[in-house]
Amino acid sequence: MRFGFSPCPNDTFAFWAAVHGAIAGPCQFEAELGDIETLNERAVLGKDRLPVTKLSLPALARCIDHYAVLSSGAALGFGCGPLVVCRDQRFRLEDLKGARVAVPGLHTTAFLLMSCLLPKAKDVVAMRFDEIMPAVASGACDAGLIIHESRFTYAQHGLRELADLGDLWQRETNGPLPLGIIAARRDLGAELLVSIEQALRDSVRLARREPERPRAWIREHAQEMTDDVCDRHIALYVNNFSEDLGDVGRRAIDELLRRGRDAGLLPPGGSAYFRSEA
């Protein structure tokens, strides 16, 4: 079964066991690695929709008739939000109204949060997440919305933090920030979705129990990241919510979808889940 997720350390850590046959179960997964916005667009545009895929919340909202959230594999947490960074020491949040801002994709949770929580930028430029810091450092953009491991390395590019969207979200909701979820196609049926859910939960648990087993595969895809950055990245994004969303996680997902819909940023839709009791 084809499974789309990112090459970032948290995903390769969490899903190593699932795609390497290290867990028991009826599902055999084949990894299809891609940048999160690439995975988002693939699901939203409907071109060869993957059976199982990582999605940002805005992307899920735009294909909710086709995909349902699984209770395992998600990236939620506290202190793990996207950051808005800039180079100019005089730049302030209110300056976003006249600024050119680089973002990691229009379907990303990061962009939805920025749209909900901060002044609207004059000019938004979508680019791959790893191109954002160089664009801001060079002056091509006034500010950037950064995700993934960039939160650990932006100072090396001469940039400073302007806003932590995760912190703003937590102040407003007292709940975890739902950055990304794992979704499966609804047409697979509830019985298979339950099996997939359990397999991904087992994969996350194995990685957390035996973290050295996936390390070589993580390093293979982590490019120039140091082991320290990889470990910090994993610790931030893989946690108890990754094993099971629980009621707290589901409430956080529902709240972000509600806010996006109420603001007219997301289309209306039904339940994000495949279980009627969720």
Secondary structure, 3 states (H helix, E strand, C coil): CEEEECCCHHHHHHHHHHHCCCCCCCCCCEEEECCHHHHHHHHHHCCCCCCEEEECHHHHHHCCCCEEECCCCCEEECCCCCEEEECCCCCCHHHHHHCEEEECCCCCHHHHHHHHHCCCCCEEEECCHHHHHHHHHCCCCCEEEECCCHHHHHHHHCCEEEEEHHHHHHHHHCCCEEEEEEEEEHHHCHHHHHHHHHHHHHHHHHHHHCCCCCHHHHHHHCCCCCHHHHHHHHHHHCCHHHHCCHHHHHHHHHHHHHHHHHCCCCCCCCCCECCCCC
